[in-house]
Amino acid sequence: MLRSLIVTVATVIAPLSGGTAAHAAPPDASDQDKAFLVSAHQDNLTEIEGGHTAEKQAGSQAVKDAGSRLVKDHTALDEQVTKVAAEYGVDLPGEPTEKQQAELRKFAAKSGAAFDRAWVPAQVEDHRMTLVALDKEASTGSSEKVRRLARDTKPVVQEHLDLMESIQRGG
């Protein structure tokens, strides 16, 4: 769940050139590109909700602050993902996947140090997986705009991973 959200965040942060939304997908948008946009959006929704939960339920200030950072960054990323999806005529779901929702419920049931112990390692793993997904889209996607979104998102995801690893180390 968090991995997908991170992928989404990375996708949203990428600076995109302006454009007008089209009714039909441009010919260079493959099924892979469209699936990436949907996944990135759902990941962003998941990260935003998880970040809000961290802000309220985390035990340490560092984890609360990390939650705030994820909310801010993933909200910005999702604006970009939504814009690109509209340009390609991709309908985005209104909520995370069932699996992501189950993970969010699992974290919401915890608070304090128990929340921190569960959420931070999950964020580390998800961000690592997101970096792999971003690299895949950046190198094998059909649409230059979606590939650029993946490339431009990667530094944000890497910053999130570095932050979570630092918290995990106690730093």
mmCIF file of the C-alpha atoms, coordinates in Angstrom:
data_MODEL
# 
_entry.id   MODEL 
# 
loop_
_atom_site.group_PDB 
_atom_site.id 
_atom_site.type_symbol 
_atom_site.label_atom_id 
_atom_site.label_alt_id 
_atom_site.label_comp_id 
_atom_site.label_asym_id 
_atom_site.label_entity_id 
_atom_site.label_seq_id 
_atom_site.pdbx_PDB_ins_code 
_atom_site.Cartn_x 
_atom_site.Cartn_y 
_atom_site.Cartn_z 
_atom_site.occupancy 
_atom_site.B_iso_or_equiv 
_atom_site.pdbx_formal_charge 
_atom_site.auth_seq_id 
_atom_site.auth_comp_id 
_atom_site.auth_asym_id 
_atom_site.auth_atom_id 
_atom_site.pdbx_PDB_model_num 
ATOM 1   C CA . MET A 1 1   ? 0.000   0.000  0.000   1.00 0.00 ? 1   MET A CA 1 
ATOM 2   C CA . LEU A 1 2   ? 2.638   2.488  1.008   1.00 0.00 ? 2   LEU A CA 1 
ATOM 3   C CA . ARG A 1 3   ? 4.857   1.459  -1.897  1.00 0.00 ? 3   ARG A CA 1 
ATOM 4   C CA . SER A 1 4   ? 2.089   2.270  -4.298  1.00 0.00 ? 4   SER A CA 1 
ATOM 5   C CA . LEU A 1 5   ? 1.441   5.543  -2.585  1.00 0.00 ? 5   LEU A CA 1 
ATOM 6   C CA . ILE A 1 6   ? 5.047   6.472  -2.821  1.00 0.00 ? 6   ILE A CA 1 
ATOM 7   C CA . VAL A 1 7   ? 5.043   5.672  -6.492  1.00 0.00 ? 7   VAL A CA 1 
ATOM 8   C CA . THR A 1 8   ? 2.063   7.920  -6.793  1.00 0.00 ? 8   THR A CA 1 
ATOM 9   C CA . VAL A 1 9   ? 3.750   10.690 -4.865  1.00 0.00 ? 9   VAL A CA 1 
ATOM 10  C CA . ALA A 1 10  ? 6.787   10.485 -6.995  1.00 0.00 ? 10  ALA A CA 1 
ATOM 11  C CA . THR A 1 11  ? 4.644   10.640 -10.069 1.00 0.00 ? 11  THR A CA 1 
ATOM 12  C CA . VAL A 1 12  ? 2.755   13.712 -8.901  1.00 0.00 ? 12  VAL A CA 1 
ATOM 13  C CA . ILE A 1 13  ? 5.716   15.878 -7.959  1.00 0.00 ? 13  ILE A CA 1 
ATOM 14  C CA . ALA A 1 14  ? 7.233   15.825 -11.405 1.00 0.00 ? 14  ALA A CA 1 
ATOM 15  C CA . PRO A 1 15  ? 6.976   19.203 -13.052 1.00 0.00 ? 15  PRO A CA 1 
ATOM 16  C CA . LEU A 1 16  ? 4.824   18.877 -16.116 1.00 0.00 ? 16  LEU A CA 1 
ATOM 17  C CA . SER A 1 17  ? 4.375   21.049 -19.112 1.00 0.00 ? 17  SER A CA 1 
ATOM 18  C CA . GLY A 1 18  ? 0.972   22.621 -19.492 1.00 0.00 ? 18  GLY A CA 1 
ATOM 19  C CA . GLY A 1 19  ? -1.617  20.991 -21.651 1.00 0.00 ? 19  GLY A CA 1 
ATOM 20  C CA . THR A 1 20  ? -5.280  20.699 -22.305 1.00 0.00 ? 20  THR A CA 1 
ATOM 21  C CA . ALA A 1 21  ? -7.158  17.636 -21.149 1.00 0.00 ? 21  ALA A CA 1 
ATOM 22  C CA . ALA A 1 22  ? -8.243  15.452 -24.019 1.00 0.00 ? 22  ALA A CA 1 
ATOM 23  C CA . HIS A 1 23  ? -11.263 13.205 -24.294 1.00 0.00 ? 23  HIS A CA 1 
ATOM 24  C CA . ALA A 1 24  ? -9.315  10.336 -25.833 1.00 0.00 ? 24  ALA A CA 1 
ATOM 25  C CA . ALA A 1 25  ? -5.920  9.066  -24.769 1.00 0.00 ? 25  ALA A CA 1 
ATOM 26  C CA . PRO A 1 26  ? -3.061  10.160 -27.019 1.00 0.00 ? 26  PRO A CA 1 
ATOM 27  C CA . PRO A 1 27  ? -1.692  7.291  -29.090 1.00 0.00 ? 27  PRO A CA 1 
ATOM 28  C CA . ASP A 1 28  ? 1.518   7.072  -27.060 1.00 0.00 ? 28  ASP A CA 1 
ATOM 29  C CA . ALA A 1 29  ? -0.225  6.146  -23.773 1.00 0.00 ? 29  ALA A CA 1 
ATOM 30  C CA . SER A 1 30  ? 0.099   2.402  -23.287 1.00 0.00 ? 30  SER A CA 1 
ATOM 31  C CA . ASP A 1 31  ? -1.887  0.209  -20.926 1.00 0.00 ? 31  ASP A CA 1 
ATOM 32  C CA . GLN A 1 32  ? 1.228   0.204  -18.717 1.00 0.00 ? 32  GLN A CA 1 
ATOM 33  C CA . ASP A 1 33  ? 1.243   4.019  -18.619 1.00 0.00 ? 33  ASP A CA 1 
ATOM 34  C CA . LYS A 1 34  ? -2.446  4.144  -17.739 1.00 0.00 ? 34  LYS A CA 1 
ATOM 35  C CA . ALA A 1 35  ? -2.055  1.476  -15.034 1.00 0.00 ? 35  ALA A CA 1 
ATOM 36  C CA . PHE A 1 36  ? 0.880   3.435  -13.609 1.00 0.00 ? 36  PHE A CA 1 
ATOM 37  C CA . LEU A 1 37  ? -1.251  6.583  -13.333 1.00 0.00 ? 37  LEU A CA 1 
ATOM 38  C CA . VAL A 1 38  ? -4.067  4.689  -11.581 1.00 0.00 ? 38  VAL A CA 1 
ATOM 39  C CA . SER A 1 39  ? -1.618  3.021  -9.190  1.00 0.00 ? 39  SER A CA 1 
ATOM 40  C CA . ALA A 1 40  ? 0.164   6.291  -8.464  1.00 0.00 ? 40  ALA A CA 1 
ATOM 41  C CA . HIS A 1 41  ? -3.153  7.987  -7.678  1.00 0.00 ? 41  HIS A CA 1 
ATOM 42  C CA . GLN A 1 42  ? -4.241  5.215  -5.324  1.00 0.00 ? 42  GLN A CA 1 
ATOM 43  C CA . ASP A 1 43  ? -0.825  5.227  -3.696  1.00 0.00 ? 43  ASP A CA 1 
ATOM 44  C CA . ASN A 1 44  ? -1.067  8.961  -3.156  1.00 0.00 ? 44  ASN A CA 1 
ATOM 45  C CA . LEU A 1 45  ? -4.505  8.631  -1.607  1.00 0.00 ? 45  LEU A CA 1 
ATOM 46  C CA . THR A 1 46  ? -3.128  5.948  0.698   1.00 0.00 ? 46  THR A CA 1 
ATOM 47  C CA . GLU A 1 47  ? -0.081  7.997  1.699   1.00 0.00 ? 47  GLU A CA 1 
ATOM 48  C CA . ILE A 1 48  ? -2.210  11.044 2.418   1.00 0.00 ? 48  ILE A CA 1 
ATOM 49  C CA . GLU A 1 49  ? -4.551  9.084  4.674   1.00 0.00 ? 49  GLU A CA 1 
ATOM 50  C CA . GLY A 1 50  ? -1.651  7.241  6.328   1.00 0.00 ? 50  GLY A CA 1 
ATOM 51  C CA . GLY A 1 51  ? 0.149   10.523 6.884   1.00 0.00 ? 51  GLY A CA 1 
ATOM 52  C CA . HIS A 1 52  ? -2.908  12.001 8.583   1.00 0.00 ? 52  HIS A CA 1 
ATOM 53  C CA . THR A 1 53  ? -3.074  8.930  10.820  1.00 0.00 ? 53  THR A CA 1 
ATOM 54  C CA . ALA A 1 54  ? 0.605   9.369  11.696  1.00 0.00 ? 54  ALA A CA 1 
ATOM 55  C CA . GLU A 1 55  ? 0.025   13.021 12.556  1.00 0.00 ? 55  GLU A CA 1 
ATOM 56  C CA . LYS A 1 56  ? -2.659  12.009 15.066  1.00 0.00 ? 56  LYS A CA 1 
ATOM 57  C CA . GLN A 1 57  ? -1.491  8.642  16.405  1.00 0.00 ? 57  GLN A CA 1 
ATOM 58  C CA . ALA A 1 58  ? 2.289   8.453  16.227  1.00 0.00 ? 58  ALA A CA 1 
ATOM 59  C CA . GLY A 1 59  ? 4.243   8.284  19.451  1.00 0.00 ? 59  GLY A CA 1 
ATOM 60  C CA . SER A 1 60  ? 7.261   10.331 18.424  1.00 0.00 ? 60  SER A CA 1 
ATOM 61  C CA . GLN A 1 61  ? 7.362   13.839 17.046  1.00 0.00 ? 61  GLN A CA 1 
ATOM 62  C CA . ALA A 1 62  ? 9.643   12.651 14.233  1.00 0.00 ? 62  ALA A CA 1 
ATOM 63  C CA . VAL A 1 63  ? 6.987   10.217 13.002  1.00 0.00 ? 63  VAL A CA 1 
ATOM 64  C CA . LYS A 1 64  ? 4.251   12.859 13.325  1.00 0.00 ? 64  LYS A CA 1 
ATOM 65  C CA . ASP A 1 65  ? 6.402   15.267 11.308  1.00 0.00 ? 65  ASP A CA 1 
ATOM 66  C CA . ALA A 1 66  ? 7.062   12.576 8.695   1.00 0.00 ? 66  ALA A CA 1 
ATOM 67  C CA . GLY A 1 67  ? 3.307   12.045 8.414   1.00 0.00 ? 67  GLY A CA 1 
ATOM 68  C CA . SER A 1 68  ? 2.836   15.767 7.762   1.00 0.00 ? 68  SER A CA 1 
ATOM 69  C CA . ARG A 1 69  ? 5.546   15.687 5.108   1.00 0.00 ? 69  ARG A CA 1 
ATOM 70  C CA . LEU A 1 70  ? 3.893   12.751 3.345   1.00 0.00 ? 70  LEU A CA 1 
ATOM 71  C CA . VAL A 1 71  ? 0.520   14.504 3.372   1.00 0.00 ? 71  VAL A CA 1 
ATOM 72  C CA . LYS A 1 72  ? 2.022   17.658 1.853   1.00 0.00 ? 72  LYS A CA 1 
ATOM 73  C CA . ASP A 1 73  ? 4.168   15.919 -0.769  1.00 0.00 ? 73  ASP A CA 1 
ATOM 74  C CA . HIS A 1 74  ? 1.609   13.312 -1.824  1.00 0.00 ? 74  HIS A CA 1 
ATOM 75  C CA . THR A 1 75  ? -1.092  15.947 -2.143  1.00 0.00 ? 75  THR A CA 1 
ATOM 76  C CA . ALA A 1 76  ? 1.163   17.883 -4.519  1.00 0.00 ? 76  ALA A CA 1 
ATOM 77  C CA . LEU A 1 77  ? 2.106   14.713 -6.369  1.00 0.00 ? 77  LEU A CA 1 
ATOM 78  C CA . ASP A 1 78  ? -1.499  13.681 -6.760  1.00 0.00 ? 78  ASP A CA 1 
ATOM 79  C CA . GLU A 1 79  ? -2.332  17.029 -8.353  1.00 0.00 ? 79  GLU A CA 1 
ATOM 80  C CA . GLN A 1 80  ? 0.237   16.230 -11.063 1.00 0.00 ? 80  GLN A CA 1 
ATOM 81  C CA . VAL A 1 81  ? -0.929  12.627 -11.494 1.00 0.00 ? 81  VAL A CA 1 
ATOM 82  C CA . THR A 1 82  ? -4.520  13.793 -11.784 1.00 0.00 ? 82  THR A CA 1 
ATOM 83  C CA . LYS A 1 83  ? -3.546  16.383 -14.388 1.00 0.00 ? 83  LYS A CA 1 
ATOM 84  C CA . VAL A 1 84  ? -1.648  13.873 -16.535 1.00 0.00 ? 84  VAL A CA 1 
ATOM 85  C CA . ALA A 1 85  ? -4.405  11.273 -16.173 1.00 0.00 ? 85  ALA A CA 1 
ATOM 86  C CA . ALA A 1 86  ? -6.963  13.818 -17.394 1.00 0.00 ? 86  ALA A CA 1 
ATOM 87  C CA . GLU A 1 87  ? -4.802  14.610 -20.415 1.00 0.00 ? 87  GLU A CA 1 
ATOM 88  C CA . TYR A 1 88  ? -4.805  10.923 -21.323 1.00 0.00 ? 88  TYR A CA 1 
ATOM 89  C CA . GLY A 1 89  ? -8.477  10.377 -20.532 1.00 0.00 ? 89  GLY A CA 1 
ATOM 90  C CA . VAL A 1 90  ? -7.675  7.987  -17.669 1.00 0.00 ? 90  VAL A CA 1 
ATOM 91  C CA . ASP A 1 91  ? -10.476 7.618  -15.105 1.00 0.00 ? 91  ASP A CA 1 
ATOM 92  C CA . LEU A 1 92  ? -9.035  7.520  -11.600 1.00 0.00 ? 92  LEU A CA 1 
ATOM 93  C CA . PRO A 1 93  ? -10.698 5.639  -8.718  1.00 0.00 ? 93  PRO A CA 1 
ATOM 94  C CA . GLY A 1 94  ? -11.928 7.615  -5.727  1.00 0.00 ? 94  GLY A CA 1 
ATOM 95  C CA . GLU A 1 95  ? -10.245 5.496  -3.072  1.00 0.00 ? 95  GLU A CA 1 
ATOM 96  C CA . PRO A 1 96  ? -7.259  3.254  -2.394  1.00 0.00 ? 96  PRO A CA 1 
ATOM 97  C CA . THR A 1 97  ? -7.372  -0.432 -3.320  1.00 0.00 ? 97  THR A CA 1 
ATOM 98  C CA . GLU A 1 98  ? -8.963  -2.908 -0.902  1.00 0.00 ? 98  GLU A CA 1 
ATOM 99  C CA . LYS A 1 99  ? -5.479  -4.081 0.102   1.00 0.00 ? 99  LYS A CA 1 
ATOM 100 C CA . GLN A 1 100 ? -4.375  -0.511 0.786   1.00 0.00 ? 100 GLN A CA 1 
ATOM 101 C CA . GLN A 1 101 ? -7.537  0.163  2.792   1.00 0.00 ? 101 GLN A CA 1 
ATOM 102 C CA . ALA A 1 102 ? -6.869  -2.945 4.901   1.00 0.00 ? 102 ALA A CA 1 
ATOM 103 C CA . GLU A 1 103 ? -3.340  -1.727 5.601   1.00 0.00 ? 103 GLU A CA 1 
ATOM 104 C CA . LEU A 1 104 ? -4.659  1.714  6.554   1.00 0.00 ? 104 LEU A CA 1 
ATOM 105 C CA . ARG A 1 105 ? -7.122  0.089  8.977   1.00 0.00 ? 105 ARG A CA 1 
ATOM 106 C CA . LYS A 1 106 ? -4.281  -1.929 10.500  1.00 0.00 ? 106 LYS A CA 1 
ATOM 107 C CA . PHE A 1 107 ? -2.274  1.230  11.190  1.00 0.00 ? 107 PHE A CA 1 
ATOM 108 C CA . ALA A 1 108 ? -5.336  3.170  12.393  1.00 0.00 ? 108 ALA A CA 1 
ATOM 109 C CA . ALA A 1 109 ? -5.855  0.510  15.085  1.00 0.00 ? 109 ALA A CA 1 
ATOM 110 C CA . LYS A 1 110 ? -2.464  1.368  16.617  1.00 0.00 ? 110 LYS A CA 1 
ATOM 111 C CA . SER A 1 111 ? -1.196  4.387  18.473  1.00 0.00 ? 111 SER A CA 1 
ATOM 112 C CA . GLY A 1 112 ? 1.926   5.666  20.169  1.00 0.00 ? 112 GLY A CA 1 
ATOM 113 C CA . ALA A 1 113 ? 5.083   3.576  19.981  1.00 0.00 ? 113 ALA A CA 1 
ATOM 114 C CA . ALA A 1 114 ? 3.138   0.597  18.573  1.00 0.00 ? 114 ALA A CA 1 
ATOM 115 C CA . PHE A 1 115 ? 2.069   2.741  15.621  1.00 0.00 ? 115 PHE A CA 1 
ATOM 116 C CA . ASP A 1 116 ? 5.630   3.930  15.059  1.00 0.00 ? 116 ASP A CA 1 
ATOM 117 C CA . ARG A 1 117 ? 7.021   0.359  15.180  1.00 0.00 ? 117 ARG A CA 1 
ATOM 118 C CA . ALA A 1 118 ? 4.520   -0.812 12.551  1.00 0.00 ? 118 ALA A CA 1 
ATOM 119 C CA . TRP A 1 119 ? 4.287   2.205  10.262  1.00 0.00 ? 119 TRP A CA 1 
ATOM 120 C CA . VAL A 1 120 ? 7.928   3.259  9.827   1.00 0.00 ? 120 VAL A CA 1 
ATOM 121 C CA . PRO A 1 121 ? 9.271   -0.118 8.588   1.00 0.00 ? 121 PRO A CA 1 
ATOM 122 C CA . ALA A 1 122 ? 6.265   -0.441 6.261   1.00 0.00 ? 122 ALA A CA 1 
ATOM 123 C CA . GLN A 1 123 ? 7.084   2.999  4.838   1.00 0.00 ? 123 GLN A CA 1 
ATOM 124 C CA . VAL A 1 124 ? 10.714  1.997  4.296   1.00 0.00 ? 124 VAL A CA 1 
ATOM 125 C CA . GLU A 1 125 ? 9.721   -1.140 2.394   1.00 0.00 ? 125 GLU A CA 1 
ATOM 126 C CA . ASP A 1 126 ? 7.014   0.612  0.387   1.00 0.00 ? 126 ASP A CA 1 
ATOM 127 C CA . HIS A 1 127 ? 9.325   3.426  -0.657  1.00 0.00 ? 127 HIS A CA 1 
ATOM 128 C CA . ARG A 1 128 ? 11.989  0.951  -1.793  1.00 0.00 ? 128 ARG A CA 1 
ATOM 129 C CA . MET A 1 129 ? 9.402   -0.873 -3.899  1.00 0.00 ? 129 MET A CA 1 
ATOM 130 C CA . THR A 1 130 ? 8.137   2.416  -5.268  1.00 0.00 ? 130 THR A CA 1 
ATOM 131 C CA . LEU A 1 131 ? 11.610  3.357  -6.466  1.00 0.00 ? 131 LEU A CA 1 
ATOM 132 C CA . VAL A 1 132 ? 11.736  0.094  -8.426  1.00 0.00 ? 132 VAL A CA 1 
ATOM 133 C CA . ALA A 1 133 ? 8.314   0.808  -9.959  1.00 0.00 ? 133 ALA A CA 1 
ATOM 134 C CA . LEU A 1 134 ? 9.347   4.345  -10.874 1.00 0.00 ? 134 LEU A CA 1 
ATOM 135 C CA . ASP A 1 135 ? 12.494  3.077  -12.573 1.00 0.00 ? 135 ASP A CA 1 
ATOM 136 C CA . LYS A 1 136 ? 10.440  0.557  -14.544 1.00 0.00 ? 136 LYS A CA 1 
ATOM 137 C CA . GLU A 1 137 ? 7.955   3.157  -15.782 1.00 0.00 ? 137 GLU A CA 1 
ATOM 138 C CA . ALA A 1 138 ? 10.718  5.660  -16.534 1.00 0.00 ? 138 ALA A CA 1 
ATOM 139 C CA . SER A 1 139 ? 12.592  3.125  -18.667 1.00 0.00 ? 139 SER A CA 1 
ATOM 140 C CA . THR A 1 140 ? 9.809   1.096  -20.317 1.00 0.00 ? 140 THR A CA 1 
ATOM 141 C CA . GLY A 1 141 ? 6.748   3.349  -20.457 1.00 0.00 ? 141 GLY A CA 1 
ATOM 142 C CA . SER A 1 142 ? 5.427   4.441  -23.856 1.00 0.00 ? 142 SER A CA 1 
ATOM 143 C CA . SER A 1 143 ? 4.417   8.002  -23.031 1.00 0.00 ? 143 SER A CA 1 
ATOM 144 C CA . GLU A 1 144 ? 7.251   10.494 -22.648 1.00 0.00 ? 144 GLU A CA 1 
ATOM 145 C CA . LYS A 1 145 ? 5.052   12.585 -20.339 1.00 0.00 ? 145 LYS A CA 1 
ATOM 146 C CA . VAL A 1 146 ? 4.352   9.642  -17.989 1.00 0.00 ? 146 VAL A CA 1 
ATOM 147 C CA . ARG A 1 147 ? 8.001   8.527  -18.107 1.00 0.00 ? 147 ARG A CA 1 
ATOM 148 C CA . ARG A 1 148 ? 9.045   12.080 -17.193 1.00 0.00 ? 148 ARG A CA 1 
ATOM 149 C CA . LEU A 1 149 ? 6.542   12.087 -14.343 1.00 0.00 ? 149 LEU A CA 1 
ATOM 150 C CA . ALA A 1 150 ? 8.120   8.886  -12.993 1.00 0.00 ? 150 ALA A CA 1 
ATOM 151 C CA . ARG A 1 151 ? 11.656  10.285 -13.369 1.00 0.00 ? 151 ARG A CA 1 
ATOM 152 C CA . ASP A 1 152 ? 10.747  13.574 -11.722 1.00 0.00 ? 152 ASP A CA 1 
ATOM 153 C CA . THR A 1 153 ? 8.976   11.829 -8.850  1.00 0.00 ? 153 THR A CA 1 
ATOM 154 C CA . LYS A 1 154 ? 11.947  9.655  -7.965  1.00 0.00 ? 154 LYS A CA 1 
ATOM 155 C CA . PRO A 1 155 ? 13.888  12.285 -5.963  1.00 0.00 ? 155 PRO A CA 1 
ATOM 156 C CA . VAL A 1 156 ? 10.852  12.928 -3.741  1.00 0.00 ? 156 VAL A CA 1 
ATOM 157 C CA . VAL A 1 157 ? 10.397  9.220  -3.086  1.00 0.00 ? 157 VAL A CA 1 
ATOM 158 C CA . GLN A 1 158 ? 14.111  8.889  -2.344  1.00 0.00 ? 158 GLN A CA 1 
ATOM 159 C CA . GLU A 1 159 ? 13.822  11.748 0.169   1.00 0.00 ? 159 GLU A CA 1 
ATOM 160 C CA . HIS A 1 160 ? 10.899  9.969  1.843   1.00 0.00 ? 160 HIS A CA 1 
ATOM 161 C CA . LEU A 1 161 ? 12.896  6.730  1.994   1.00 0.00 ? 161 LEU A CA 1 
ATOM 162 C CA . ASP A 1 162 ? 15.903  8.530  3.472   1.00 0.00 ? 162 ASP A CA 1 
ATOM 163 C CA . LEU A 1 163 ? 13.658  10.197 6.067   1.00 0.00 ? 163 LEU A CA 1 
ATOM 164 C CA . MET A 1 164 ? 12.014  6.921  7.084   1.00 0.00 ? 164 MET A CA 1 
ATOM 165 C CA . GLU A 1 165 ? 15.354  5.090  7.277   1.00 0.00 ? 165 GLU A CA 1 
ATOM 166 C CA . SER A 1 166 ? 16.705  7.879  9.482   1.00 0.00 ? 166 SER A CA 1 
ATOM 167 C CA . ILE A 1 167 ? 13.719  7.583  11.811  1.00 0.00 ? 167 ILE A CA 1 
ATOM 168 C CA . GLN A 1 168 ? 14.101  3.812  11.846  1.00 0.00 ? 168 GLN A CA 1 
ATOM 169 C CA . ARG A 1 169 ? 17.758  4.177  12.889  1.00 0.00 ? 169 ARG A CA 1 
ATOM 170 C CA . GLY A 1 170 ? 16.712  6.522  15.656  1.00 0.00 ? 170 GLY A CA 1 
ATOM 171 C CA . GLY A 1 171 ? 18.232  9.544  13.977  1.00 0.00 ? 171 GLY A CA 1 
# 
